Amino acid sequence: MDPEKVMTQDAKTGGARLAIDGGTPVRTEPLPLEFPGVHQMNEEEVDAATRVLRSRSVFRYYGINLQREVEAIEAEFASFLGVSHAVAVGSGTGALHTALSALGVGPGQEVIVPAYMWVSVAAAVVNHGAIPVLADIDDTFCLDPADVQKRITRMTTGIILVHMSGAPGNAKAIQKIARDRGLFLVEDCAQCAGGSVDGQKVGTFGDMGTFSFQMNKNMTAGEGGCVVTHNLRLYRRAFACHDLGYARDANGRLIFNDPDLKLWGKGYRLDELRAAILRVQLRKLPHTIERMHKSKYRIRQALEKSPKIKLRKVLDPRGDTGCFLITTYTDAKTAKRVNVALRAEGIVTSDQGVSNVVMTDWGLHIYYNIVSLVDQTSVDGRGFPWSLKENAGLARKYGKGACPAADSLFERSILLPIPSCLTEQDEDDIIRAFEKVARAILAE
């Protein structure tokens, strides 16, 4: 390297040359993997699982010595959220499917979804024969209420608000739009379990809320999910849909004589083993969130001192679960340079994890990376649901450019998971790396 360039670089970084330029990295040990609930697991989960296995009763409805763990987690989770009803299911994807089935979603309908989501959101709409309509995001990285208004047509029946990357979206504004326009609202809280807006838990603003308890969620049993609602009718329909297509009475017997509950089941029932683990994880959820929130906001406070690092807008910091940090830069080139430099400084996990990425590389969370959506493919090879006569004229474009605000944010932003087990040293290293890179790159 040119000695004069090295001297200039050293001056910018306070004498510490960037690792990408041959300097010493801030850290050499990988950061912990992101899995929030997993880091809080201990013998309590082991004991819960063992209790169910010893009962030899792992199915929710009957067994040799039924423990009724699924019923318990439904009641406890509903109480935690402050909602009337909960239906535990086998996955977050299953929760979305169950909710849309309960709401009667089908061909001839449009459902608004955000540009930043997980593939399962769009998939749930498509698999019901309806048409997903993309809406842009704002600097909360969740639905932009103004753009949602623009996307509503006479065929729109509902909105799915996804509380992405640990922090709530603008639930009150989206709730008002849905009510004013006579649309249903589903909140996907897969990445935000335990989050809140002005003290009200996410998942309770809409007609229905869905949750995921998959491996990298705030509470987990490896897989699992839940559907919640205040509405008794929607609860009974969701319960029917997640099971065999019919509701059950107090004795667990199927009800066949209710016209509103003669549906088609999906077999998404949660098992007793995972329910027992989730009951333990739910008790730990406030502590898990507290750990992540404390780490994230210590880091955020330090980064606020750098005027060229823009932090994600969080509408209610107290309701942020803290599991992701998003920083935004002036342009895509700068974001990429900062990302590469941070990774060289050791702000990465082991190869198994996905950490510290420019958001364009955030896989199936980014609408235009969902190739089945962009290409409008189908399992039948005939273009379902776009080819259905009920959906004639509803075809949409899903390629890059459909949501320009999101496109810009994705290209200019870096996402860093915040595990629930960061030490003060880990936090110090993240802060020092950002400060070191900012002095060298953002000062130019």
Order of alpha helices (4+ residues) and beta strands (2+ residues): alpha-alpha-alpha-beta-alpha-beta-alpha-beta-alpha-beta-alpha-beta-beta-beta-beta-beta-alpha-alpha-beta-beta-alpha-beta-alpha-alpha-beta-alpha
